[in-house]
Amino acid sequence: MGFFKEKNILLLENVDEINDKVDSLFENFVKKIFVAYNIKEAIDIFSNKKIDLIVSQTHLKNESGIDFIEIIRKNNNEIPIIVFSKYCDTRQLLSLITLNISGYLTKPIEFDEVEKIFKTYEKKVSIVNLKNGLKYNKKLKELIIEDKTYKLNKKEILFFEMLCKNKEEVITKELLKKIVYEEKNMSNSAINNFILRIRKRFGKDLIYTISNVGYRLKK
């Protein structure tokens, strides 16, 4: 669970439920918990703090946690959101699915349930689908091609992590020099040799050259 030890959680829960504090369950997993007791507080925290995961109760005092999730999803469809409630409401759950939630829990929340959701999400975000079956495991720093796993050296790791951030864009030689070699004066021949080694190891059609511009993944 080391992945979440570096993450910050925004927790929106009902202030009246003092005897059933959810934050005590999550504090074992994460770096820091920011607790909000209403939508205004939650939005303020989300706007001003680095938040990696949202955990929201559905029924608040005079408010709905779903309204908060809808506000977040208008501008951010990527951040993971776990929802919890006193009881399972099928109609409510169906509406939440459209909001791209990562998990739904009913109270009392069990430690094993939280761990299961965290592990599932950790695995999901660790694997980046590049193109045509090519995958990169950010956690293990491995390349996966047709279910075959390749261990990577330092420069290969930097290169594929750069591709993960720029999947649809051309990687210029200048950017490659800066990110992979960490210096601007690297010769073009050294860059060409690096790309040649990548092609020899992982397949000649993995990356193609755009003349006088740079490189990109095959389509």
Order of alpha helices (4+ residues) and beta strands (2+ residues): beta-alpha-beta-alpha-beta-beta-beta-alpha-beta-alpha-beta-alpha-beta-beta-beta-beta-alpha-beta-alpha-alpha-beta-beta
